[in-house]
Amino acid sequence: MSKNALIQQEDPSYHPISHKQIAELLLKLDSAGFDTIKTENLYYFNGKRAFSLGQGE
């Protein structure tokens, strides 16, 4: 989720980030000694959210 996501409102507003930003973050995590076993990308299709919110969101 983008660090700019607003989740304190009834309908959250998500801001897209590029695949390059994701790859750069994964590289930073790897360099810091973290293992990545799975990633989840959140998508919109035809202007509609194509993912479920977590419990309580």
C-alpha positions in Angstrom: 0.0 0.0 0.0 1.3 3.4 -0.8 2.5 5.4 2.2 0.1 8.1 1.0 -3.0 5.9 1.3 -5.8 7.5 3.3 -7.6 4.8 5.2 -9.3 6.9 7.9 -12.3 7.6 5.7 -15.3 5.4 4.6 -14.0 4.8 1.1 -10.1 4.6 1.2 -8.1 6.5 -1.4 -5.1 4.6 -2.7 -2.3 6.2 -4.7 -0.6 4.1 -7.3 3.1 3.3 -7.1 5.3 1.9 -9.9 6.7 -1.6 -10.2 10.1 0.1 -10.1 9.3 1.5 -6.6 8.3 -2.0 -5.5 11.5 -3.5 -6.8 13.6 -0.8 -5.2 11.9 -1.4 -1.8 12.4 -5.2 -2.1 16.1 -4.5 -2.9 16.4 -2.3 0.2 14.8 -5.0 2.4 17.1 -7.6 1.0 20.1 -5.4 1.6 19.0 -5.0 5.2 18.8 -8.8 5.7 15.1 -9.4 5.3 13.8 -12.3 3.2 10.9 -11.9 0.9 8.7 -14.9 0.4 5.6 -13.3 -1.2 4.4 -10.0 -2.5 0.8 -8.9 -3.1 0.0 -6.2 -5.6 -3.3 -4.3 -5.4 -5.0 -3.5 -8.7 -7.9 -1.5 -10.0 -9.8 -2.8 -13.0 -12.2 -0.5 -14.9 -12.0 2.0 -12.0 -13.1 -0.6 -9.4 -10.9 -1.9 -6.6 -9.9 -5.5 -7.4 -8.9 -6.4 -3.8 -10.5 -6.9 -0.5 -9.8 -4.7 2.5 -8.4 -6.2 5.6 -10.6 -6.7 8.7 -11.6 -3.4 10.2 -10.7 -1.3 7.1 
